[in-house]
Structures are given as structure tokens and as C-alpha cells.
Amino acid sequence: MPAANDDLVIDLDGVGVTRSGAHLLRDLTWQVELDERWVVLGPNGAGKTTLLNIAGARLYPSTGTARVLGERLGRTDVNELRTRIGLSSAALAERIPGDEIVHNVVVTASWGVVGRWRERYESIDEVRARALLDQFGVAGLADRAYGTLSEGERKRVQIARALMTDPELLMLDEPAAGLDLGAREDLVNRLAELAYDPDAPAIVLVTHHVEEIPPGFTHALLLREGGVVAQGLIGTVLTSDNLSKTFGLPLKLERSGERFIAFS
Ligand SMILES: Nc1ncnc2c1ncn2[C@@H]1O[C@H](COP(=O)(O)OP(=O)(O)OP(=O)(O)O)[C@@H](O)[C@H]1O
């Protein structure tokens, strides 16, 4: 058996996920390195969330092998592994109580909990939480109740929370879903800054829309019906042809600088 490559943040080999006879993922081989920023693109039901759940050590593959941050799933303590991964998703966001103070939404990530009860936080954690809220332009909302924020503000707080533990891998599941144009552009610009930051973790961003791909993202994985349509450098993989195959209809893709737009 070949030795594991320590520079690989995600290393999937022939991964399949089967549920009730359905193939959610099939024969997926995918490697993500430390300094890469990946976008995972595909239509509803393509298997994107299933893939994030594997990469986030929340699901085991039915077939194949999955290594995350050098640890092989099934042979490691996933609770320890999960503390090294920052995840932002709608499912996690739903667990944040509406009356939670925004600052606490972020700082509680360092204890892997939602809801601040009796935990005591080091002041270094308090400072980091403030800095992350500032980085995402929501420091002024730190003392507000989370439930009173707009959807765009909530998304930014969720990403700040995902970054709180200084993860080695950051995974964002549809971070721009439900945002208006201004809020989307604000988020895309902030994610671009993160993507260009050499100290930022490896990033995997899941989306349905090429318009939501932030500048600075380096690679793309296109999924359809649990299988890979194409993967590799973003400039090579994102073509009209590949996008049409992925979404199952004729599409034109245009590029403007580092942004993309698609239409039929
Ligand atoms: N437990 C299960 N049993 C059977 N099928 C399932 C199960 N869980 C998920 N699926 C199916 O697997 C497919 C992939 O689901 P997944 O959530 O990974 O897709 P997705 O690409 O994230 O979709 P979306 O963009 O709509 O969020 C879907 O068709 C879904 O209905």
C-alpha cells in the first residue's frame, strides 16, 4: 500500500456512498492539497453535501478509502479530527439559537458547542472571535442577538465561527444561498480575500452557481449524479462543455477576469 502524502488535506480513493440501493457518490478519487481552494459545483442531488460530509469526517464511505488531514476514516477518532475542520452549512446554522449573542456564536466554536452555558473562555479566544467578526465586517453586530441578523449577516457570522478554531480545512456549503446581489457580492469579495491569504486553510466551497465562485479559487470539481464530470485547475475545468454536461442542458460560460457567468 502506498504511503500517505502528508500534504494532502483530503485524499479520497475510489470512494462510493450507497444508501437504500442508490449511489450517492460513485468511484470518486479526489485530492486536495494544503494551499488549494476548491469549488465543488453541481445540480441538486449531485452528491455535493454527501461529499462534504465525507471530507468533514461526518460520514464513512461505503466503498474506497478516505483520508482527511492524514487520518484514515474508520481508523481514527473522528471527534478529534472534526476539531481540525471548520464547516459552515445550513444544517449547522439551524442549530444556532436565535437569542444567542453574535459574539458567543463565534467564541463557542472553540469548545465545539452551540450555546454558551458554563464554559469559560480564555481572553485569547475572545480576541480572536472579535477579529474574525471584524474580518467579515460584522464586528458592529457582536452584541446583537443572532436571530435579529439579516441572512447575509448570519452567513458571515457562520463563516467566522467556522474559522474560530483555526482549522486546517475550511468547508463552506452554499455560503451565498439566499443572499441578495449586494450581500452575495460582499461575501464573494470577503471569501476572495480569504482565498488569497497564504495563511488561510485549504478551502472547499460548494455551490450551484458559477457566479458565486470567489476570485482566488484555484480548482474545481464538477459533480453529476454522484460521479465526477471533470476536476482540476479552474481555468481548465470550467468550460461551457463541462458545465453543460454537469447541469444537463446547453450552457454558455463566460469569464470576466476571475469571475464567471453562465446562461443557456
Ligand atoms: N439516506 C438516503 N437514502 C437515499 N438517498 C439519499 C439519502 N441521503 C441522500 N440521498 C440522495 O442522494 C442524492 C445526493 O444528495 P446530496 O444532498 O449529497 O446532494 P447535493 O448535491 O448536496 O444536493 P443539493 O444541491 O440539492 O443540496 C440526492 O438525490 C438525495 O436524495
The ligand as an ORCA input file, in Angstrom:
! r2SCAN-3c Opt
* xyz 0 1
  N     -30.278      8.266      3.185
  C     -30.500      8.387      1.881
  N     -31.112      7.401      1.180
  C     -31.326      7.510     -0.142
  N     -30.957      8.595     -0.871
  C     -30.367      9.609     -0.229
  C     -30.096      9.571      1.170
  N     -29.483     10.723      1.514
  C     -29.367     11.449      0.386
  N     -29.911     10.792     -0.665
  C     -29.951     11.247     -2.068
  O     -28.620     11.370     -2.514
  C     -28.551     12.369     -3.521
  C     -27.376     13.295     -3.195
  O     -27.698     14.089     -2.061
  P     -26.803     15.348     -1.630
  O     -27.518     16.015     -0.502
  O     -25.406     14.901     -1.401
  O     -26.867     16.237     -2.945
  P     -26.460     17.747     -3.180
  O     -25.625     17.776     -4.413
  O     -25.853     18.329     -1.948
  O     -27.869     18.404     -3.464
  P     -28.413     19.901     -3.190
  O     -27.688     20.768     -4.157
  O     -29.872     19.801     -3.525
  O     -28.150     20.229     -1.753
  C     -29.901     13.046     -3.545
  O     -30.611     12.558     -4.658
  C     -30.558     12.598     -2.257
  O     -31.965     12.494     -2.390
*
